[in-house]
Amino acid sequence: MPLGAFRINTLAKTSAVVVGPFTEAIRTPISLLAGGGANISTTESKFGGSSAYFDASGDSINCNKPLLPTTGDFTIEYWLNQTTLAANRDHWQQYASGVTGRATGYTSQTTGVVNFFVDPDVTIASTDTISAGVWHHIAMQRNGTTFELFLDGVSQGTATSSTSVYQGGNFIIGLGPWSDAYGYMDEFRISNIARYSSGFTPSTTAFTHDQYTELLLHADGTNDLTTFVDDTGDRERVGLSAIGNAQISTTQSKFGTSSIIFDGTGDGINCNKPLLPATADWTVEMWVYPTSIVGLDYFFTQYSLGASGRTGMYHTSGGNIGLFINGGISYTTTGTISANTWQHLAWVRNGSTFKTYINGSEDPTSGTASPSIQQIASIVGKINSSGGTDDFIGHMDEIRVSDTARYTSGFSVPTERFVSDENTLLLIHGVGTGGSTFFLDDNSSARAPMSIRPIGNTSISTTQSKFGGTSASLDGTGDYFIIKDEGNKFDFGTGDFTIEWFQYLTALDRFAIDFRAGSSALTKILIYSYPADGTADDLYFYNTANRITALNCISANTWQHIVVQRESGVTRLFVDGAQVGSDYADTNSYAHTEMRIWHNSIGAENYTPPGYIDEFRVSSVARYTGTSYTVPTQPFKNDENTIMLMHADGTVGQTDFLDDNSAFFQ
């Protein structure tokens, strides 16, 4: 049976990325690859509750490309907490031994002097020094021909040079020509401008991405994770860390294929900062699926025992929903929730009025007062970060905190994932791989991400890569992806669409991109390869019958770009920039509920070959014009036409795959 395979995209036509008359896609997230034992640590943190830890034995974060320009302006800045000063310790490098333009930053042995070096004539040593076990802000920048080093906002000296920075090596954090980094780094940012013209006061909050940012690493996450994410969003991302056994689960889902599960014995998610303001308006909302309602369990808190203004949102043993704010608010709803079903809950502060909504209905019980909420870190799923036994049991999805009263009367509950906007303070989608403790605050206003679920042994690999140093590895023994449609995004109707990806088969074996969800119809797409002549090098477009047949076009042991596209009522197949097979006059109105990549949803033949996938994109436009095009030479960028975009970036063995919903710069 034909099978369908993989990624869809929505860019503008041809290789140019056109996002609209006033919108420009800033950049593609940098693929960050942890090496050695580099990991997230909650032992030390400047902001967000965690940082990146390097143990002086080969730990690194590889950006898989040079980030410093040849001759243009730049700023490298970060917070450093070095464990000891016993040896030279490298901070970063874009470097190869003996080459002109090699660049690095490091700390001198025993002295605590910070050094900025660009061969052959930039050598700046700080006059001030760092101390072991203390957070220091370091900035190194180029402004025209002036190179400058700052320590804790104070200029440490300049050098004048017209040298060209070496472009033959990747930018790597934690490694260099001396000794490997030893300690913690936080808020590592590279910019394409010189941000500082004189001494300055270092930021007292985490950085926010802007149009000048080339890399922004917050190093937020759960202790010991090796997943590092480049932030391309448009507000400060909340650093989330798992408490107890809180994790992604595929047992239940409101949207997509996963949610967050809490077992009631100490599980939670620490936001590492207060999200509810003391006296201003707010909304807390979420979808909940309690598996047990036998006691008083908390959904969301800013709470320490005995503190003034401590705040908690909870359910009673009878399923009533409660709101408690020390200093004036304490009530439970007349309405109730039930176990083992999804329900939407919202708590709203509007001035001095507090209301609760269950499945969009305003409960008649409310409260009126003007309490000042305790400013302590917000916790999801339990009463506080350590103590307390009244922890939520069940699943949550689409957890959103806003700085406005979103609801003032009854409303229709959301039918798809939230999209971050100017009022969003926190947005957790609960997407990911079962068992993962990697939680991400979605700070992009572009679109909600889709949940990409890997099956079998599907994981990140550095063995092959088209872009970014990594790809998705599928071993041919039942590995594939499932992406459930959320909000009818895969319903192309009669309009244009593009489905495209890069693949590297290690053996010629049948594969499929299947939108049929187990039921064949004219309105459901299948793209597959099949050994019609004994070798699985033939490509087909199928909807109840083969509509396009392209023989002898699929190869093994090489990267190929495959495109399925409808443009103005004509569907075509392309391989490596050239049309294969004939035109198909296509007036079908396509409607899909899921997409499977390298898997057949019908029949015993699974179409799960061995190989690699990179840059998988689905789009709501025809990206290419006519019968040929130039194959993309860079990773795709998210834009207003993108439905789904998977770069397959990450650390070796990682099973978390992200849909890139990066923000657009307005």
N, C-alpha and C positions, 0 to 999 in steps of 0.2 A: 504494500500500500504506500502511496506517496506520503511524505511527511513534511512537516514544516519547521522552519528553523529559526528565527532568531532576532534580529533587531530592527527597529523601525526609526525613521527620523523625519524631521519636519523643517529642515533648513530652507533657505531660499535657493533659487535655481543655480545650477552650475557649481563651481567651486567657491564662488563668492558667498560670504555669509551676510545676508541682508535681513535685518531684523525689524525693519520698519523705519519710518521717516525720522523718528526722534529717539530711537533706542539702539544701543550698541552693546553687543555681548562683550563683557570685559575680557575674559580670558577663560581658558580651560583649567580646572584644578590641576596642580602639580601632583604627579604620581610619586608618593613618598614611600620609600622602601626601608624598613627597619633592618639593620644588620647587627651581627653579634647578639648582644642581649639588650639592646636599647628598648626601653619600655616606658609605659605610663606609670608614674609613681604618685601616690598620695602622701608620701612621707614629707615632701616639701612642696610648696606652691606659692607663687607670687600672686596669681589670680586663678579663680576657677576651681580650686581644691586639688589640683594635680599639676604635674610638670613632666618633662622628659628626663629620664635618668640614664646616665652613662657611667659604666663601672670601670673605665680605664683599661679595658681589655678587648678593644676592637668594636665597641658599640658605635653605631652610626645611624644617621638618617640620610639616605641617598635621594636626592631630588631628580635623578635620572636625566638631567640636562644642565648645561651651564645657565646660571641665572644672572650673573653680573655681565653687563653689556661690554662690548669691546672698548668703546671710547665714551659712551654716554654716562650721564649722571646716575648715581645710585645711593641708597642708604641701606646698610645692614644693621639691624638693631635687635637686641634681645636682653632678657634678664638672665643673669648667671649666678648660681650659688655653688661655688667650687668646694669640694669636700676637704681637700688639703692643698697645700702649696709646696709639696715635696718634689715636684718635677715640672718641667715644661708641660703645659696642657693645651692642646689644640681646641679651638672653638669651632672652626669651620675651614673649608678650603675649596678653591677652584684652582687646581694645582696639578702639575706633573714635574718631577725632579729635573732641574737643569733647563727648563724652557723659559723663554722670556715672557713676562706678563703673568707668571704664576702668582696667585694671591692667597693669603691666609690670615687668620686672626688667632692669637694665642696668648697664654699667660706665661711669664718667665718663672723659672724655677726659684722657689723659696721667697722671692721678692714681692710677688703679687703685682708686678708690672704687667700691664696689658699692652700688646703689640699689634700693629697693623702693618702688614708687609705686602707690597706689590712689586715684583721684580721689574726693572733693575734698580729703581731709584726712589721708591717710596718705603721708608722705614720710620715709623712713628712709635715711640715708646712713651707710655703714660708717665707723667710726673707724679700723679697720685697712684695709689695702689688699692687692690682689693684685699679683703680679709676672707679667710676660710669660713664657711658656714654662714655667710651673710649674702643676701641678695643685692646685686649691683646691676645697674643698667649700663649697657655698653652700646655705643653707636659708632659705626665706621662708614664714612661716606665720601663720594666724589662729587665735586661741583666744578664742572669745566676741567681745568687743569689743577685744581686744588683738592688734595686729599686731606681729610681731617678725622681725628679720633676724639670721641667724647666718653668720659667716664662719669656716671651719675649726673649727666647734664652739663658737666664742665669740660670745656675744650682742653685737650691734652697736648695739642700741637698740630701743625700742618706740614704738608710737603707739596711741592709743585712738580708736576710731571705730565707729559703728554703720552705716556706709555699706553699700549693697548693691552687690555686684560686678556689673558689666555682663555681661548674658547674650546680647547680640545678635551676638557675634562668636566665632569658633572660637579655641580655644587653639592658638597657633602657637609652635613652638620655632625660634629663630634670627632672627626678625623682630620689629620693634617700631617705635616712632615716631621713633627716632633713626637710627643707622646699623646695618646688618645685622651679625650675629655674624661674628667672625673668629677661627677656632681650632677647638678640639675640645671636645666634651661627651661625658660617659659617665655611665651609671647615672642617668638622668633619671627621677625618681619623683614622682608626685602622689598624695597620700593624703587621705582624707576625715576625718582627725582632725589635731589639733595633736600631732605626735609628740614634741616636745621641751618640757619645762617649765623647763629651765635649760641652762647650758652642757653640752656633751657631747663625747665623742671620736668623730669621724666613723668610719663603718664601715670596717673593713680588708678586707672582702670585698664581692663584688657583692650587691645587695639580693635578697631572696627575696620573692615575692608573698605577700600575706596578705589577710585579709578587709577591710582598710582601704585597699587599693591601688586607685586609679582608673586609673593609667597606670604602666607600668614598661618603660622602654626601655633595654636593655643596649647597643644599638648593636654587637652582635656580628656577625661575618660576614667574608666575603672582601673584600679591598681593591677599592674602586671600585663595589661593589654599591650600588644605590639602594633596596634592599628593607629596610624597617625593620619590626620585629615587636614588638608589645606583648605582654609576657610575662604570661600568666595561669596559669602552672603552679604547682606546689606544692613545688618545690625550686629551688635555684640552678641556672640554666641554664648549661651549658658553652658558652663562646664558641668556635665552630668556624670555621676559615678554610681555604680550599683552598690546596694547594701544587701548583705546576706546573699540569698540565692535568686534575687530578682533577675529575670532573663527573658529573652525572646522565646515565644512558644508558637508553634504552628498548630496546636490543638484547637484553638479558637481564633477567629479573626472577625472583626467588623468590616474592615476594608482590606482587600488584598489577601494575603495568605498567612499573616502572623499578627500577634499582639504581644503585650507584656504580661507575664504571669508572676504572681506573688503568692507564696505558700502560707502566709500568715504566721511565720515563725522568724520574724526579724527582717523580712524582705522590704526593700524600699529603693527609691532613687533620690540621691542627694543632689540638690541643685547648687549647693555650695555658695549660695547668696540668697538674701531675701528677695522675693519677687513681688509680694503684695506691699504696696506703699503704706505708710503709717496712717494717713488720713484721706488720701485721694481715692477716686473710683477704681474699681477693678471687676473682672469677671474670671472665675475659674470654672472650666467645663471639661468634660471627658465622657467617653463611652465606657461603661463598666459592665462586667459579666461576673458577678459574684458566684462562686461555687458553694459558698456557705454563708448563711445569715443567722448566726446563733449568738452573737454578742455585739458589743459596741466596737466597731472597727473603723479606722481612719482612712480616708481617701487622700487628704492633702492637709499639711500642717505648716505653721510657723510657730513653733511651740517649744518652750522649755518649762519644766514643772515649776509652778509658783511665780512665774514672771508676769508682770503686768502686760496686758495686751496679747497674751498668748492666744493662738488662733488654731481651730481645728474644724475640719469638715468630715462627717462620719455618718455611719448608719447604726441604728439600734438593732436589738435582737428581733424586733418586729418588722424591720425593713424600712422604718421611718428615716428620713434624712435630716441630719442635724447640722447646725452651725453654732459654734461657741467662740466668742471673742471676749476674753476677760476685760471687764470694764463696761459692760452694757448689753451684750448680745448673747442670748442663749435660747434657742428654740428648736423644736423638731417639727417636721412637716406632718400634715394630715395624710398626704399621699405616701405610698410605700413603693419599694422596689422588690423584685423577686429574684430568687436564685436561678442560675442556669439559663439566663436570657440576656441579650444586650439591651441596655437602657442608657439614655443620655441624661446627664445631670449637669446643672449649671447653678452656681452661686454668684450673686451679683451685689455689689455695693454701688449705690447711686446716691451720693451725698450722705445723708444719715439714714437712708432706707436700705434694708438688707432683704433680699428675696431669694427664693430657691425655686428652680424649675425642674420638673421631672418629665422627661420625654416631650419637652416644649410647653408643657402646661404649667402656668404659674400657680404655685401652691398658695392656698388662702392664709397660711401661717407665715408671718414675716416678723421683722424686728426693726425698731427705730431707736437709734442712739448715735453717739459720735465718739466711739472708742479709737484709741491710737494703737495700731497693730504692732506687736513686737517685731523688731527688725533682727531676725535670726534666719539662718538658711532655711529655705523652703524644702520640704520633704514630701515625696509622693509615696503613698502606700503605707505609711506608718506615722506614729506620733512624734518621733524625733529620731536623730541619727543613731542613737545608741540604745537608750532605755525604752521602756514601754512594751506592753504585750498586746495591745489592741491593734494588731496589724491586719490590713486587708487581705482577704483570701479570694483569689480569682484572677480575672484578666482585665486589663485596661487597654484602651486604644484612643488615639487622637486627644491627647492631654494638652489643653491650651490655657495659658494665663494671659490676660489682656489688661491694658492700663485704662480701660474705659468700661462703662456699663453697657455691654453689648445688647442686653435685652431689657426692655421696660414693660413688656407684656408678653402673653403667650406667643409662640413662634413655631414654625415648622422645623423639625430637627434636620440637621445636615444629612445629605444623601451621598456625600463623597468627602474625601479628606479635606481638612482645612489647608488654606494657603496663608503663609505668613504675610502680615500687612503692617502698616505703620503703628498699629496699636498692640501688636503681638509682643509679649515679653518672653514667652516660652511656647514651643510647639514640639511635642514628641509624637511621632507617628507610630512607633512600635513596629517598624519594619525591620526585617533582617532574617538571619538564619537561626533555626531552632537551637537553643542552648547558649546563644551569644549573650554576653553582658555588655556589648557595645551599644550605647544609647547616644543619639545625636539630636541636639536641638536644631530644628530646621529654621534657619534665619534668612531664607531666600524668599523674596516676594514674587518670584517668577511663576512657579507652579508647584503643586504638591508632588513629591516623588512617588514613583511606583515601587511596589514591593517586589524585589527580585529574589526569588527563592531557588537556591541551588539544590539539586538532588544528587544523591550518591556521593562520590568523592570529588565533585566539582570544587575547584579551589584556585587561588591565585598562584601563578608560577612565573619564574624568571627564565625558564628554559627557552621559551620563544616569546617574542614581543614585536608587534608592529610599531607601536608608539609607547613611550613611557616606561619601558624596561620590564613590563609584566603583561600577562594576558590571563584569560581563564583557561585552565587545563581541564579537559574531559578525557577520561582514560578508556572510553569505549566499552565499559562494563555497566552501563545503565546510568551514566552521568548526563544530566541535562538541566535546563532552567524552566521554571514555571513563573509567568507573570500574569496575575489576575487583573482583568480590566477594572478600573475604578473610575466611575463617573463617565462611562461610555467613551473613553478616550480612543479605544480601538474600533469604534464605529465610524468607519470612513465614509459611510453613505455612498453617494455617487460622485464624490469629489476626488481630488488628486490625493495621492499619498506616496511615500517612499519608505521602503524597508531596506536597510543596508547594513553590511557588516564586513569585517575582514576575518578570514578563516585560514587556518593552516592545518590541513589534514595530515596525519602521520601515516595513514594508509587510505587507499581509495575504498571508502565504505559509504553506504547510503546514509544520508542525513535528511532532516526535515525541520522546517519552521512551520508549526501547525497552529492555526487559529480556530480549528474546528471544535475543540472542547468535546470530542467524542461523537459528534454528529455532523455528517457531511451535508452540505447544502450549497446552492448557487451563491448564497450570501456569505460564505465562509471560505477563507483562503488557506491553501496549503502550497508551500514551496518545498520541493524535495529532489533528491538525486536518486538515480536508480540504474542498475546494471542491465539496461535493455539489450546491450550487445555483449554482455558478460563482464563488463567493467563498469563500476559505479561512477562514471564520469559524465553522465547525462543529467541535465537539469530540467525541471518541469514546473509549470504553474498550473494548479489544479483547483477546480471548484465543481465537484461531481463528475468531472471529466478533465482530461489533460487539454488545456487551452493553448499552452505554449510548450513546445518541445525543442530543446537545444542539446544537440549531441556533441559528445567529446569535448566538453568545455571545462570540466572540473579536473584539477590536478592535485597531487599529493606532494608534501614536503616543500611547499612554497606558499607564501602569503598571496591570497586572492581577495579582491574586493568584489562583492556580489551585491547587486542592486535589483530590487523588484519595485517598479514604479508605474503609477497610472498618471498620465498627463493628458488632460483634455479628452477623456474618454478612451484613451488607448493605453493598454497595459503592456509593458515591455520588460524583458529580462536583460541584465547586463553583467558581464564578467570582465573585470579589469578595464573598464572604460569603453568597451565595445558591446553593441547589442548582439545577443545570441538568440536564435529562434526568431519567429515571426511576430508581427503586431497582433494583438488581440483587441478587437473592438469590444470594450468592456463598459456596459451600462448597469451592472449589478450594484445594488445598494448593500454594501458590506456592513455587517453588525457582528461583533465578536465579544465574547466574555473572557477570553484568556489567550495568551500566546505561549507556545512551548518552543524552546530553542534546542534543536538537535534531539527531538523526540516526536514520535507519532502517537497521537491520542486514540487512534482506531487500529485494531488488528494486533496480531501477535508480534510482528516485526517492529522493533522499537526505534530503529533509525538513530542510534546513539553511537556515532563513530569515535575513534580516538583522534584527538587533535586539540587545537587551541582557537579561541575566539577573542577578538579585540575590537574595540570601537563599534559597538552595536547600537544602531540608532533607528528610531521610528519617527516619521515626520508626517505632518498634515498637509504638506505641499509636495509638488514634484520638484525635487532638488536639481534635476539635470534636464537640459533641453535637448530634444532631438534624439539621434541614434548613436551618439558617442559623447564622451566627456573626458576630462582630465582627472585621473584618479587622485583623491585627496592625499596630500603629503604631510598633513598635520592632524592631530586629534580633533574630533568634532567639538564644536561649542554649543552649549545650550542656547536656544533662542526662542522667540515667541511661537515658532512653528514646530518645536520639538515636543513629541509625546513621551518618548523615553530615550535615555542615553546612558549606556553602560560603557565605561572606559576599561573596566577590569584592572584597575590599579590597586596596589596594596602590598602587603608583605607576604612572602612565600608561605603557603599553607593556609592563608586566611580564607575563610568561607563567607565573609560579609561582602556582598556586592552592592554597590550604591548606584542609584539612578541619579545622574548629575542634573540637579535642578538649579544650578548656579544663577544668581541674580544678574539682571541686566543693569548696566549703568544708564540712568536716565539723563 
